Amino acid sequence: MNEKADDRSDDSKKNHIKYYKSLNKTIENIQKEKLEETEPKIIKHLNSRIEAMNLDKKRIEDMFPEINENN
């Protein structure tokens, strides 16, 4: 499988920062949803979603090391 080259342009950085922030908000919302959920299968699914989003955040942090939780 060929991986496409990372775009590290200023526009890409702006878009990734915006996406990174949206991931933080989405993760926060899913964590709140987990607190209200009782069904183990749904909780497992929500945990999987959070894990995938955290992997995406890590990818962005690796591309743009200056991005952190304060951005």
PADRENKOL-242507 format. One record per atom (N, C-alpha, C): atom name; x, y, z. Coordinates in nm, 3 decimals. Layout:
BEGIN
REC   name        xx        yy        zz
REC     CA         X         Y         Z
...
This chain:
BEGIN
REC   name        xx        yy        zz
REC      N     0.084    -0.117     0.000
REC     CA     0.000     0.000     0.000
REC      C     0.089     0.124     0.000
REC      N     0.064     0.214    -0.090
REC     CA     0.141     0.338    -0.098
REC      C     0.080     0.443    -0.007
REC      N     0.166     0.504     0.073
REC     CA     0.119     0.615     0.156
REC      C     0.148     0.744     0.084
REC      N     0.051     0.836     0.088
REC     CA     0.075     0.964     0.022
REC      C     0.165     1.049     0.112
REC      N     0.241     1.135     0.050
REC     CA     0.332     1.221     0.123
REC      C     0.254     1.321     0.208
REC      N     0.305     1.348     0.327
REC     CA     0.241     1.445     0.416
REC      C     0.257     1.585     0.360
REC      N     0.147     1.658     0.358
REC     CA     0.148     1.798     0.315
REC      C     0.174     1.884     0.438
REC      N     0.288     1.950     0.443
REC     CA     0.325     2.030     0.559
REC      C     0.321     2.180     0.529
REC      N     0.244     2.218     0.430
REC     CA     0.232     2.360     0.394
REC      C     0.158     2.436     0.504
REC      N     0.163     2.569     0.495
REC     CA     0.092     2.652     0.594
REC      C    -0.058     2.628     0.591
REC      N    -0.114     2.613     0.470
REC     CA    -0.258     2.585     0.461
REC      C    -0.291     2.452     0.525
REC      N    -0.208     2.353     0.499
REC     CA    -0.229     2.222     0.558
REC      C    -0.221     2.230     0.709
REC      N    -0.124     2.306     0.757
REC     CA    -0.108     2.321     0.902
REC      C    -0.233     2.384     0.964
REC      N    -0.285     2.490     0.902
REC     CA    -0.406     2.555     0.952
REC      C    -0.522     2.456     0.957
REC      N    -0.538     2.380     0.849
REC     CA    -0.646     2.282     0.843
REC      C    -0.629     2.173     0.948
REC      N    -0.505     2.129     0.967
REC     CA    -0.479     2.025     1.066
REC      C    -0.503     2.076     1.208
REC      N    -0.468     2.201     1.235
REC     CA    -0.494     2.258     1.367
REC      C    -0.645     2.263     1.393
REC      N    -0.719     2.305     1.293
REC     CA    -0.865     2.311     1.306
REC      C    -0.922     2.171     1.331
REC      N    -0.874     2.074     1.254
REC     CA    -0.919     1.935     1.270
REC      C    -0.878     1.881     1.407
REC      N    -0.757     1.911     1.451
REC     CA    -0.706     1.867     1.581
REC      C    -0.798     1.917     1.692
REC      N    -0.836     2.045     1.685
REC     CA    -0.926     2.102     1.785
REC      C    -1.062     2.034     1.782
REC      N    -1.110     2.004     1.662
REC     CA    -1.241     1.938     1.652
REC      C    -1.234     1.797     1.708
REC      N    -1.119     1.731     1.692
REC     CA    -1.102     1.597     1.750
REC      C    -1.109     1.606     1.903
REC      N    -1.043     1.705     1.960
REC     CA    -1.048     1.723     2.106
REC      C    -1.192     1.738     2.153
REC      N    -1.268     1.820     2.085
REC     CA    -1.408     1.844     2.123
REC      C    -1.491     1.717     2.105
REC      N    -1.470     1.647     1.996
REC     CA    -1.545     1.524     1.970
REC      C    -1.513     1.418     2.075
REC      N    -1.386     1.404     2.110
REC     CA    -1.346     1.308     2.214
REC      C    -1.412     1.343     2.346
REC      N    -1.413     1.470     2.378
REC     CA    -1.477     1.516     2.502
REC      C    -1.626     1.480     2.502
REC      N    -1.693     1.500     2.390
REC     CA    -1.836     1.466     2.379
REC      C    -1.860     1.316     2.392
REC      N    -1.774     1.237     2.330
REC     CA    -1.789     1.091     2.338
REC      C    -1.765     1.044     2.481
REC      N    -1.670     1.104     2.550
REC     CA    -1.645     1.066     2.690
REC      C    -1.767     1.097     2.776
REC      N    -1.833     1.208     2.751
REC     CA    -1.957     1.240     2.823
REC      C    -2.065     1.138     2.791
REC      N    -2.074     1.101     2.664
REC     CA    -2.173     1.002     2.621
REC      C    -2.148     0.868     2.690
REC      N    -2.020     0.832     2.705
REC     CA    -1.985     0.706     2.772
REC      C    -2.036     0.702     2.915
REC      N    -2.033     0.817     2.983
REC     CA    -2.078     0.822     3.123
REC      C    -2.227     0.793     3.135
REC      N    -2.302     0.823     3.030
REC     CA    -2.446     0.802     3.032
REC      C    -2.486     0.665     2.978
REC      N    -2.392     0.596     2.917
REC     CA    -2.421     0.468     2.851
REC      C    -2.403     0.352     2.948
REC      N    -2.489     0.251     2.933
REC     CA    -2.479     0.131     3.016
REC      C    -2.452     0.005     2.935
REC      N    -2.479     0.008     2.807
REC     CA    -2.462    -0.108     2.719
REC      C    -2.313    -0.131     2.691
REC      N    -2.258    -0.247     2.733
REC     CA    -2.115    -0.274     2.714
REC      C    -2.068    -0.266     2.568
REC      N    -2.149    -0.314     2.475
REC     CA    -2.109    -0.309     2.333
REC      C    -2.095    -0.165     2.284
REC      N    -2.184    -0.080     2.328
REC     CA    -2.179     0.060     2.286
REC      C    -2.059     0.129     2.351
REC      N    -2.034     0.099     2.477
REC     CA    -1.917     0.156     2.546
REC      C    -1.789     0.113     2.475
REC      N    -1.783    -0.014     2.436
REC     CA    -1.666    -0.065     2.364
REC      C    -1.649     0.010     2.231
REC      N    -1.759     0.031     2.161
REC     CA    -1.755     0.104     2.034
REC      C    -1.707     0.248     2.056
REC      N    -1.757     0.313     2.158
REC     CA    -1.716     0.450     2.187
REC      C    -1.567     0.455     2.222
REC      N    -1.520     0.356     2.297
REC     CA    -1.377     0.349     2.329
REC      C    -1.293     0.333     2.202
REC      N    -1.342     0.253     2.109
REC     CA    -1.271     0.233     1.981
REC      C    -1.264     0.363     1.902
REC      N    -1.372     0.437     1.903
REC     CA    -1.374     0.567     1.832
REC      C    -1.274     0.663     1.895
REC      N    -1.272     0.669     2.027
REC     CA    -1.177     0.757     2.096
REC      C    -1.034     0.716     2.064
REC      N    -1.009     0.587     2.066
REC     CA    -0.874     0.536     2.035
REC      C    -0.832     0.577     1.894
REC      N    -0.921     0.563     1.797
REC     CA    -0.890     0.601     1.659
REC      C    -0.863     0.751     1.648
REC      N    -0.941     0.830     1.717
REC     CA    -0.921     0.976     1.713
REC      C    -0.789     1.015     1.779
REC      N    -0.753     0.947     1.886
REC     CA    -0.624     0.974     1.950
REC      C    -0.508     0.937     1.858
REC      N    -0.524     0.832     1.780
REC     CA    -0.421     0.796     1.682
REC      C    -0.408     0.905     1.576
REC      N    -0.520     0.959     1.534
REC     CA    -0.518     1.067     1.436
REC      C    -0.453     1.192     1.495
REC      N    -0.483     1.221     1.621
REC     CA    -0.418     1.335     1.687
REC      C    -0.267     1.315     1.692
REC      N    -0.225     1.193     1.723
REC     CA    -0.081     1.162     1.729
REC      C    -0.016     1.183     1.593
REC      N    -0.086     1.141     1.487
REC     CA    -0.034     1.160     1.351
REC      C    -0.013     1.308     1.323
REC      N    -0.110     1.389     1.362
REC     CA    -0.099     1.534     1.340
REC      C     0.015     1.592     1.423
REC      N     0.027     1.548     1.548
REC     CA     0.136     1.596     1.633
REC      C     0.272     1.559     1.575
REC      N     0.280     1.441     1.513
REC     CA     0.406     1.400     1.451
REC      C     0.437     1.485     1.328
REC      N     0.334     1.522     1.253
REC     CA     0.353     1.606     1.135
REC      C     0.391     1.748     1.174
REC      N     0.326     1.799     1.277
REC     CA     0.346     1.937     1.322
REC      C     0.373     1.935     1.472
REC      N     0.498     1.913     1.511
REC     CA     0.532     1.899     1.653
REC      C     0.493     2.019     1.740
REC      N     0.479     2.135     1.678
REC     CA     0.444     2.253     1.758
REC      C     0.297     2.255     1.800
REC      N     0.217     2.165     1.742
REC     CA     0.076     2.154     1.782
REC      C     0.072     2.081     1.916
REC      N    -0.005     2.136     2.006
REC     CA    -0.024     2.070     2.135
REC      C    -0.164     2.098     2.184
REC      N    -0.194     2.055     2.303
REC     CA    -0.329     2.070     2.359
REC      C    -0.369     2.217     2.374
REC      N    -0.274     2.308     2.378
REC     CA    -0.307     2.449     2.396
REC      C    -0.351     2.515     2.267
REC      N    -0.331     2.451     2.153
REC     CA    -0.370     2.510     2.024
REC      C    -0.516     2.486     1.998
